[in-house]
């Protein structure tokens, strides 16, 4: 058989698969072919989106269904045996797999990532492929799984609900790493996973495998919000059934095996309120702490008390945002994360939604405002004479017209995009959230007339608003549409369909900023949620430029004796008057509301309310999420030039590629995958220009032609005369479509099924007018050559 003429698929079916099965791998339970393990980065194109290239392994080999051991990358026989190795190593690193193979059907190149082999890479004959047992033994040696009990724990399968749902690759990595660490008797374990990546489902699968294997018999899952406990119990943890209970009403029943609880439900300020002490210290052998970064000194104290009491149990911490002090929280307590999955990686893989940022600066924030001598506010209070600017807005100074302007910009955005897009407006305190609610109600009378819950304040002090939180996060419920809040919705609220996050809050805490951004990062394809917008009025998005935004967590603070264990947040520490700013997490001025669940209580500080000072927008700009995970802050033209020139060093190189391409759309898609933003570029340079002209103009300084100008030039050449009447009409209509919408649409044969083509005949009849499909495609290519001549 001449292998040189076989396709890659033929090489797989005739040589690679038989070689692997002959060595003892089960075709149905241990070998998976063409496995896609990412979804492809979402590329936003104006109001449309497309998916970038996804990662697909030719083979993944499993010892058990939950334990991947090896990756094989196949190439056709025109390549060398090792031609696929670098690609395979990339996949293996992502998947956490130690054994890597490349093959062209002649032999295997084997790369051992464990460091235990005499040679890292060696060539193997087709009949020398290792058996599952050989690789499993080496895997256990690599992982330090020395006992039969440890191996039994690791081999316990996932919970299977009978559907096709299985952990995504990064969830599998997190679960396997955790189960293996527990099997090796590690007592403190930290998992860092970006908001929206399924931490609770991951926790469920960890607990399920440890519980079912008998490794851990009584388990406590701790969370900090009631809604988180209820969501967990009713959704991901539901399979535990009668073995599970939620600790509530300060009642303890020791007959269950899986316990879910709020910190607040088992602790209190008085000793008799610490009901967790009704359990013996060795009652639980596993405690899973959700959102383990904690928010306040009181919470940190309660959290540590519980963990110290149950110190003999294994403690697993889950967080999107490790918060570091010497004595409390993530790394110093738990040790380095055994697995991290970042927001940047989640967006790159297509599991999390990308975002664009709309930065709006208001004149009084930027330029400042000073009261006139003796000026009083609406309540008759003398306003202290000094310059007030952004740091004061809605904390010590309320400009009512500023609130109205912010509400107006939010309303304008929703009217221009989708008036029913779920929106969270983060305000500085309860009073600010209420004023924002009123301003939005007054700007949206028709929507509020449709349903009074179009805008709701959802804060910790008021039950009416809190009762609507479930409806807000339920994709099937239209109302509420806009939620104004302060602290209550910063963490753990699974708002899958939130498309607009508004920041009118002073945010200096990186932890809080990450949590707030996480409200928008979930994707819900059924409801058309693929990306979201951040509208920023208080320069909070400057934190995107901070290395800590998506960098590795680092211990940054060591409290001295007597100091609180919560680190001070980065801030200049003083207001314009030289007074210390209030600490993060305290309410900054609503003296009427009592303390809420979310730390939104009153502080009694003076707040001036001014109704007659006009404000206006001084700057508004849009920033886009780039492929490197950073916001594109330079001009779109400069960014496009740099990005295109990474792929094409000269105009000639680009023109050669463009001319040779069977489909021009493929080049445009490739450029978009590499970060070129064609839709926003057209908005800036001109919508009448073809993508080809935009690229040549911006990247290589060529004078652009409009699509209409290119079409007119083709008409003047009159080369259509050589075709029959019907074929000529088709080409003329294609040219007209190009002038209206661009090159991508006319390359798709589906265009022959819409107006005006469907009035000329069926698609097959129109293609027949050219003498068949090959002749039609040749005519289309000739049309493109004339367009770009």
N, C-alpha and C positions, 0 to 999 in steps of 0.2 A: 504494500500500500504506500502511495506517495504522500507522506505527511505534509509536504510543502503546500499542497493544494487544499488542505483541510482548513475549515474555519476554526476559530477558537472554541466554539461550542462542540464541534466534532472532536477536537483534541480532548476536551473534557469527557465526553461520553464514551469515546473509544479507548482512551489511555489512562487518564487521571482517575476517574471514578472507579474503574475496575482494579487499578493498583491499590487504591485506598481500601476498597471492600475486601480484597484478597488478604489484607493484613489484619482483618478482624473487625473493621468498623461497620456498624449496622447502618444500612442505607436509609432506613426509615426513622431511626431514633437518634443517630449520632452524626449524620451528615446533612448539612443544609447548604443548598447551592443558591447562588445569586441573592445573597442576603443584603437588603438595604437596611442600614442601621442609623442613618440620619434622614431628615426629610428635605434637606436642601434649603439654604437661606432664603428668606422671603425678600424679594426685591420689589420695592414699592415704585410704581410708575404712575404718578399723579394720583388718580382715584382708583387705579387698577394695580394689580400685583402679579408677580410671577414667582416661580420657585427656581433657585439656583441648582447647581449640580448636587445630587445626593451621593453619599459614600455607599458603595456596593461592593461587598467581598464576593469573589467567585465561590469560595467554600469557607464555611466555619465548621470545625469539628468539635463535638461535645463529648465529654465523658458521661455526664448525666445532662438532662435537659437544661439544668441551671448552671452548668460548669463548662464554659467554652475553654478549650485547650489549645486549638491551633487554627491558623489562617492559611489558606492556599490561594495564591494568585496565579491564574493560568494565562498563558499567551499562545498565539498560534505558532506553528513550527518555523516561521520565518525569523522568529526571535531566538535569542540564546536562552539556555535553561534558567539563568538568573535574572533575566530582563525584568521580571515582575517583583523582584525582591524589595526594592526601595518602597514601592507602593504598598506591598504587603506589610512591611515593617511599620509604616505609617498607620495602617489599619490596626495592626496588633497592639501598638502603643495605645491607641484610642480605646480599644476593647479590653485592654488589660490581659492580653493573651501572650503566653511565654514562647510558644513554638510556631515558627513561621516557615512557610514553604513557597517556592516558586517553581513552575514547571512549564515546559513547552511540549510535553508529550514524550520526550526522549529520556528524561531522568527528573529527579527532584534536586533543587538546592535547598538545604535545611539550615536554618539559622536558629540557634538556641539562645534565648534572651535571659535564661536563668543564671548564667555564669558558672554552671556546674559541669559543662561539657569540656572535654580536652580541647576541642576546636570549636570556635563559635559558629563557623560555617563549614559545611562539607556537602559534597555531591553524593546523592544516593541513587542507586539503580531503581527502576520502577518496582521491582519485586522486593526492595529493601525498606519499604515505608514502615515506620514504627507502628506497633499495635497500640490500642487504647490503654492497655495495662502498663506498657512501657512508659508512655507519656504521663500517665496518672501517677506512677511511682515517682518520676522525676519532679512532677508538679508538687506533690506532697512534701518531698525533700526541700524544694525551693521555698515553699510556704511555711515550713517548720511544723507540719501536721504529723506528729510522731506517733500518736496513740490511735488505737482503734476507735475510741470514743470521739476523738477530735474528727476523725475522718467520717464517722457516722453523722455527726452534727453537720458537717459541710455538705454531705451528700443528700441531706433532706431536701426534697423538691419544694418549689414555690406552691402557693395556693393557686389552684386552677378552677376558675368559675365556669368552665365549659364553653366560654366564648374564646375568641382569638386573642384576648388581652394578655399580654406578657410584659414584664418590665422592659423599658427602653434600655439601651446599652449602658447609659450612665447610671440608671437606677440599679441595674444588675451589678455593675462594678461596686456601687455603694453597699448593696445588700451583701454581696459575696465577701467584700473586704471586712465588713462588720462581723458577719457570721464566722469568718476565719479567725478574726481577732478574739472573739468570744471563745471559740474552740481552743485557742491557745492560752486562755485564762487571762486575757488583758481586761483590766477592771474599769478603765476610763477611756471612752471612745468618742471622738468628735467627727461629725459629718457636716460639711459645708456645702449647701446646695442652694442655688439662686431661687428666689421667689418664683413660683409658677412651675417648678420642675417636678412636683409630686413628692414632697418630703413625707407627707402622711402615708401615701401608698407605699413608699419605700420602707417607712417604719413598720407598717402592717406586715409586709413580707418578711422583714427581719424577725419580728416577734413571732410570726406564724412558724417559721422554720425552727427557731430556737425552742418554741413551745412544743411543737409536734415531735421534735427529736428527743424531747425530755430533758434537754440541756438546761432550760429555765422553766420552772413550774409555776411561779407566781410573779406577775408582772404588773408594774404601775406605770401608766402613761400620764405625764403631767403637762398641762397647758396653762396659759394665762388668761384666756378669754372663754367665757361660757359658750359662745358660738363655735369656737374651735373644738371644744369637747363634744358638743352636739353634732357638728358636721362629721367629726371622726367616728363617733359611735354609730351614726345612721348611715354612713357611706362606706368608707374604706374598711372599717373594722367590723362591719356587719357580719361577716362569716364566723366570728367568734361566738355569736349566738348566745346561748344560755350560760356559757362560761364567763361572760363579761358583765360588768356592772359599772354604773357611774356613781361616784360618791357624792351624795347630795343631802341637804338638810342635816348635815353633821351627824349622819347615821352610818355606822360601820357594820358590815356583814362580812364575816371572814370565810364564807363558804364558796366564794368565787375564785377564779384563777387570774382573770384579766380585769384590772381596775383602771378606770379613767377618772381623772380629777383635775379641778382647778387648784392652783396653789392656795388660793384664798379659801377654798372649801375645807382644807385640812390644817390651816394655820390661823393664828390670831395674835392679838397684842397681849392677851392674858394667857397664862399657862394652861388653864382649863379649856381654852379654845383650840389648843394644839392637838386635835383629835387623832392625828397620825400616830401619836404615842400609844393609842389603844392597840395598834399592831406591835408585835415584838420586833426588835431591831433586825432580826434575821428573817422576818416574814416574807419579804420580797427578795428575789434573787436577780431581778432585772428592773431597772428604772429607766424609762425613755423620757427625756426632757425636751419638749417641743419649744421652738423659739428661745433657745437657751442663752441668748445674749442679754436678756432682761432689760428693764427700762428704768427703774428707780432704785434708790438705796434700800427702801423698804422691801421691794420685790426681791432684790438680791439677797437680803438678809433671810427672808422666808425660804427662798430657794435653797440657800446653803444649809439652813437648819434641817430641812427635810433630808437633804443628801448626806449630811453628817450623821443623822440619826440612823439612816439605812446604809451606813458606809460599807457593810459587807457585800452589798449587791453590786452588780455590774451597772455602771452608769453610762448611758449613750446620749450624747447631746446632739440636737439637730438645730441648725440655724442657717439663715441666708447671709447673716451679717455678724461675724464674730466680733464681740466687743471686749476689749482687753484691759484688764487691770491686773495687778499682782495677785490679788486674793480671790477675785471673783471672775466667773465666766470662762470663756472658751479655752484658750490654748494653755495657760498656766495650770488650769484645773484639769482639763481633759488630756492634755498633750497635743501634739501636732495633729491636724486633721488626717484621718486615714483615707479620706477621699474628698476632693473639692470639685464642684462643677459650677462654673461662673456664669454670670449673665451674658458675658461676651461669647462664651462657648455655646450657650443655649441659643443665642441669636444666630450664630454661625451655622449651627446644626439644623436650624429651622424649627426648633421646639419652642422658642420664645419669640415674641413679637418685637420687631424693630420699632424705632420711634423717631419722630422729628420734633424739634424744639422750636417753639415760637417765643422769642424773647421780646417783651414789651417794657419799655422804660417810660415812666411817667415824670413829667417835669418837676413836680415838687419832691419826688423821691431823689432825683438826681441833682437838681439845682438847690434844693432846700427851700424852706419857708420860714419867715420870721414874723411874729405877730406885731401889729402896730402898738405903740405905747398905750398901756392901760386896757388893751383888748380883753374882753371876756368871752367865754364860750357860750353855747346855747343854754347852759344851766347857770349862767351868771358867775362862773368861776374865773378868776383872773388867770390869764394864760401867762406862764413864766416866760420872760423875755430871753429868748435864745433862738438859734437856728435849729429847726427840726428837719430831718431828712428821712431817708428810707428806713433807717434802723428804728425810728420812732413810730412809723406809720402803723396804726391799729394797735399799738402798745401804749404809748403815752399820748398820741395825737390821732384823733379820728377826723378825717376830712370826708364828709358825707359824699361830696361829689366824686372823690376818688373811688369810693365803693361803687358808686353808680357807673363810673367809667369802666371799672373792671368787669362789672356785670354786663355792660354793653358790649365789650369785646368778646366775652364768652358767648353771648346771645348771637352776635354777628357770625361767629365761627360756626355755631350749631346750625343757624339758618342756611349758611352757605354749604354745609356738608350734610348733616343729618340731624334734624331737630330732636330726634328720639335717641340719639347716641348717648349711652350711659356716661355720666360725667361726675367726677368727684372734685369738689373745690376745697382745698386745704386752707383753712383760715388760722389766724393767730390764737383765737380763744373762742369761747362760746358766744360772747357778745358779738364778735366780728362775724361768726358763722350765721348768727341770727340776722344781722344787718344785711349780709350778703344774700340770705334767703329772701328777705323783703325786696331788695333791689331787683333780684332775678324774677320774682313774682310780678313786679310792676312792669318789667320789660317784656313779659311773656303772657299777657292777659288771655289771649285766645287759647294757648296751651293749658293754662291753669283753669280756664272755663271748661275745657274738655275733661280735666281731672285735677282736683285740688292737690293731688300728690305729685304733680309734675315736678315741683321743687320741694324738697324736704330738708330740714336741718336734722342731721343724725349725729347727736352728741351724747355724752355719757350721763348728762343731768336730766334727760327728759325721755319718758317712756314712749310717748307717741312716736317720736322719731326713731328711737331704737327698735321699736316694733316693726318698722319698715325696712330694717337692714336685710332681712331674709328676702324680701321682695326685690330690693335693689340688686342683690347678687344673683337672683334667679333669672337666667336668660329668657325664660318663658313669660316673665312678668314685665309689661311695658313700663309700669310706674313703680317707684319714683324714677324719673329720668336724671335729674340733677340732685346730688346730695352735697350739702355744705356741711363741713365737719372741722374738727380741730385735731384731736388725738385718736378718737375712737376707731377710725378706719385705717390707721397707719399700718397695722400688722394683721396678718392672718385672714383678712377678708378676701374671699376667693371671688373677686369680681371679674369673671371671665370675659364679659362683653364690654368692659369699660374702655371707651375709645378716646376719652379726653381727661387728662389729669391736669388740674389747674393749681399752680403754686402761688398763693398770695399769703404765704406764711414765711416767717424768718426761720430758715433751717440751717443750722451750723453743724448739726450732728451728722456725720457720715452714715452712722447706723440708721438713723431715722430717715435720711434721704434715700438710702437703698430700699428701705421698707416701703416708702411712699411710691417710688418709681415702680416697685414690684406690683403695685395695684393694677398697672396697665399691661404687664408683660405676658399675660396668659393669652393663648390663641384659642378661638372657638370658631372653627371652620363652618359649622352648621349655621351660625348667625353672622357670618361675614366679617368676623373680627380677625384681622391678620396683622394689623399694626396699630399704633396709637400715637396721639399727639400730646406733648407736654407744653402747656402755656404758662410761662413763668413771668411773674410781675415783680419778684423780689430777689432776682439774681441768684436764686437757689441753684440753678443749673451750672453755675460756676464750679460747683463741686464735681461735675463730670471731668474737669481737667485735673482733679486731684488723683495722684497715683493710687491712693487707697480705694478709689471707686471700684475698680475691678482687679486690684492687685492682691497679692498674698496677704492674709491677716498677720499682723505683727504685734507683739506685746509692746505697748507704747507708754505705760504708766505704772509706777510703783508707789502706792500711797505710803506716806509716813505714818508713824503711830498716831492714832487719833483721827486721821483723815478718813473720809468716807471712801468705800471701795469703788465707787463709780468714778471713772476718769472725767476730768473737766473737758468739755467739748471745745474744739478749736474756735476761738473768737477773740476779738480784740479786748473783750472784757469790759469796756466802758461805753457809755452812750455819749452823745454830743456834749453833755453837761459834766462829763467826768465821773458820773455815778456808775456803780457796778450794774451790769445787766442782770435781769432775773435768771435763775438757772433754767436749763432746758427741762421741759416736761412740766413746768408750773404754769398755771394760767396767768396771763399777763393783763388782767384788768377787769374781768366780769365779776363785780362785787355782789351781784344779786344771786348768782347761781351757787348752789352748794357743790361740794366736791363731787365729781363724776367718776364713773368707773375708769375713765381714761385720763385721769389727772388734769381735768379741765376746770378745777375749782377756782375760787376767787383769791386774790392776794391783797385787795384793799388799796392798791396803788392808784394814784390820781390819773384819770384819763380825760383829756380835753376833747370836747366834741364841737367841731366847727362846721357850720352848714353852708357858708356863703363864699368859700374860697374855690375858685374855678381851677380845674386841672386839665391837662391835655397830654397826649402821647408825643414824646419827643423822638422815639426810635422804635422801630419794629423790624425784626429780621427773623428769618427761618434758618435753622441749622439742621443738617441731615446726619443720620447715623452712617458712618463709613464702614467699609469692610474690615478695617483694623480695630473696630470696636470703639473708636473715638468720634466725637462730633467734628464735622467738617466746618471749620470756622473761617477758613480763607474764602476768597471769592470762588464762586462755582466755576468760573472760566479757568482760573489758575489751577484749581483742583482737577478739572477735566483734562487740561493740557498735560499735567504731570502723570495722571493715571493712564491716558492713552499712550503717552510716550514710553511708559514702562513696557507696553506690548509691542509698539511700533516705533522704532528709533527714527524713522524718516517718513516723509510723505510717500516716496516711491514704494517703500515696503508696505504701507497701508494700501496703496492703490493696487499693487500686485495681488494682495490677499483679497481685496474687494472684487477685483475683476475675475479671479479664479473661483470664487465661492459659488457653489451650486445654489445656495440660498443666502441672500444678504441678511435675512433675519437671524441666521445662526451667528454671524459676526456681531450683530447688535446685542444679541442675548449674551454672548461671551463677554463683551465690553461691560454690560450691566452687571454680570456676575463678578467682574473685577472692580466694580464700584462706580462706573460711569452712570450719572443720573441724567438720562436723556430728556425725560419729561420736564423736570425743573429747568434744565438748560434751555429747552425750547421756550419756556416761559420767559426766560431772561433775554435770550438772543432774538427769538422770533418764531412763532408757531408756524409760519408759512414755509420754513426751511425744512428740507429733507434731513433725516438723521445723518446721511453721508455729508451733506454740506455743513451741518453743525460741527461735526468732528473735524473736517478739513479746515474749517474757518478757525475754530477755537484752538485746536492742537497744532495746526501747521500754517496758520495765518493766510489761508487762501480766501479770496473773495467769494462769498456764498451766492448761490442762485436759489430762488424760491422754487418750490415744486411746480408751480404754474409756469415759470420761465423755462424750466427743463422740458415740460410737456409741450410747450409751444415750439421749442427748437426741434423736437422730434417730428411734429406735424409738418414743419417747413421742409424736412427732408423727403417727405412723401414716399417713404419706402413701403408703406402699407399697400401700395397699388399692386404689388405682385401677388397679393392674396385674393381669394374669392370673396364674394360680397359678405357672406355671413362671418367668415374669419376676420375680415377687415372691421366689421362692426364690433366684434368682440375685442379686438386690439384697441380700437378707438375708445371703447368703454373702459377698458383696463387703464388706458392712459389717463382718462378722466378721473377714475378712482384714485390713481396714484396722485394726481394733482390735488385731490381733496384730502386724502388720508395717509399717503406715504407708501413706501415700498413693501412693507411687511404684509399688508393685506392682500396685495395682488399676487404674492407668491403662494398664497393658500388657495388650493383648488376649490375650497368651499365657497369662494366668492362667486363661482358660476351658478350657485343656487339662490342668489339674492338679486334684488333689483339692481340694474335694469336687465341683468342677464337672463333671469328666469322668464322674462317676457319674450326672449329670442328663441327659447327651446330648452330642453333638459340639458343638464351638464354633459351627459354622454353625447348628445346630438351636437353640442357646441364643440366638444373636443374632436368629434368625427369630422367637423368642417375643416380641421387642420390636417386630417389624414391619420388621426389616432393620438394617443397620449404622448408618445415620444416626440412627435412633430409639434404638438401644442407646447410642450416644455421647451423645445428648441426655439419656438417663436417667442416665448416669454423671455428666454435668455437673450435673444436678439433685441427685444424691446429694452431690456435692462442695459445692454451694451450701448444702445443708442441714447438712452437717458443719461448715462454717465460718460459718454464719449468726450 
